[in-house]
Amino acid sequence: MKYKCVVSYDGFSFNGYQKQKHDKNTIQETIENVLSYIFKEKIVIYGSGRTDKQVHALGQVFHFESDKIIPLKNVKKALNEMLPNSIRILKCEKAHNDFHARYSSHQKIYTYKIINSKKENVFKSRYYTYVFEKIDIDLLKKASMLFVGEHNFKNFTTNKIEEVQSFTKTIYNVDVKKNKGCINIIFQGSGFLRYQVRMMVGALLVVATNKKDIDFIVHLLNENVDEKCSYKAQPQGLYLTKVVY
């Protein structure tokens, strides 16, 4: 049977989602250890994608398989009882045999959360990125529209050419929402490369704080230009919000 789960997590204290050889403090390994105990066999989970160290998720998706059939509500209940409070299983359901958490997805939505203030709140600093310089919200919105559409994002990732099928991705929409001093930048796209969202946000912030002209982004989006974006936003403001199938 193939199981599909939706999980949210506070990633601040973890070293990323993906399991690592020399570091057991990852979301994937933590979940796999609990599932292996529940099913009394080695379980490997397959996620919709990776999230970096200290990055959060509201709707990460993973699947796994087992010949053992355990009621879905029991799997969810057992996972939430045994996992740390920083990881919560939101849904557990049966998936079709051809479902794959990564390859079956059509869109992903990421949200980047910013507090634009000169004073930092210690209770929020692990869930938001603080920007102390004044952000021009109109300029931020204008610059964000440059990313919408199909682009070659080779200058907005650390992926090497042999690591990906293509650097071309489609951004369907970028929505900038401001509520008092809090700013959310919401990216909806076909998929994202390593560090792509954080590098896009980094570029947007240097433009919106008037450190760079808006043409800086236009320049980096030119596929004939070989110049990596040197600005990468901090990880704790980033959330994998939703995976669309």
BELKA-V112023 format. One record per backbone hydrogen bond with DSSP energy under -0.5 kcal/mol. CO is the residue of the C=O (numbers start at 1). NH is the residue of the N-H. E is the energy in kcal/mol with one decimal. If there is no record, write none. Layout:
BEGIN
CO NH E
CO NH E
END
This chain:
BEGIN
1 3 -0.6
1 66 -2.1
2 95 -2.8
3 64 -1.8
4 93 -2.9
5 62 -2.3
6 90 -2.8
6 91 -1.4
7 60 -1.9
8 88 -2.7
9 11 -0.9
9 57 -2.1
10 13 -0.5
11 14 -1.4
11 54 -1.3
14 54 -1.2
16 27 -1.8
17 28 -2.7
20 23 -0.7
23 20 -0.9
24 26 -1.8
25 15 -3.0
26 30 -1.9
27 31 -2.3
28 32 -2.8
29 33 -2.3
30 34 -1.4
31 35 -2.6
32 36 -2.6
33 37 -1.4
34 38 -2.3
35 39 -2.8
36 40 -0.9
36 41 -1.1
45 47 -0.5
46 63 -1.8
51 17 -2.5
52 55 -2.0
56 240 -2.0
57 9 -2.3
60 7 -3.0
61 48 -2.0
62 5 -3.0
63 46 -2.5
64 3 -3.1
68 70 -0.7
71 74 -0.7
71 75 -1.9
72 76 -2.4
73 77 -2.2
74 78 -2.7
75 79 -2.5
76 80 -2.4
77 81 -1.6
78 82 -1.7
79 83 -2.8
84 87 -2.1
86 10 -2.5
88 8 -2.7
88 90 -0.6
91 6 -1.8
93 4 -3.3
96 99 -1.8
100 104 -2.2
102 105 -0.9
107 244 -2.9
108 189 -2.4
109 241 -2.1
109 242 -1.7
110 187 -2.9
111 113 -0.5
111 239 -2.4
112 185 -2.5
113 129 -2.0
114 116 -0.5
114 183 -3.0
115 117 -1.1
115 131 -2.4
120 122 -0.6
121 124 -1.9
121 125 -1.2
124 127 -2.0
124 128 -1.2
128 130 -0.5
129 115 -2.4
131 117 -0.8
134 136 -0.5
135 137 -1.1
136 140 -2.4
137 141 -2.2
138 142 -2.2
139 143 -2.7
140 144 -2.1
141 145 -1.1
143 146 -1.4
144 147 -1.4
145 148 -0.8
149 151 -0.5
149 171 -2.5
151 153 -0.7
151 169 -2.2
153 156 -2.0
154 157 -0.6
155 229 -2.9
160 163 -2.0
160 164 -0.6
161 164 -0.6
167 153 -2.5
169 151 -2.4
169 171 -0.5
170 172 -0.7
170 190 -2.7
171 149 -3.0
173 188 -2.5
175 177 -0.6
175 186 -3.0
177 184 -3.0
179 182 -2.1
181 116 -3.0
182 179 -2.9
183 114 -2.8
184 177 -2.8
184 186 -0.6
185 112 -2.7
185 187 -0.6
186 175 -2.4
187 110 -2.4
187 189 -0.5
188 172 -2.2
188 173 -1.6
189 108 -2.6
193 196 -1.8
194 158 -1.1
195 199 -2.4
196 200 -2.5
197 201 -2.6
198 202 -2.1
198 233 -2.7
199 203 -2.1
200 204 -2.4
201 205 -2.6
202 206 -1.7
203 207 -1.4
204 208 -3.0
205 209 -1.5
206 211 -2.6
206 212 -1.9
207 210 -1.7
208 136 -2.6
213 216 -2.2
214 217 -1.2
214 218 -1.1
215 219 -2.6
216 220 -1.7
217 221 -1.7
219 222 -1.1
221 223 -0.6
222 225 -2.2
225 227 -0.7
234 237 -0.7
235 238 -2.1
237 113 -3.1
238 56 -2.3
239 111 -2.4
239 241 -1.0
240 58 -2.9
240 59 -1.8
242 109 -2.7
244 106 -3.2
244 107 -1.5
END
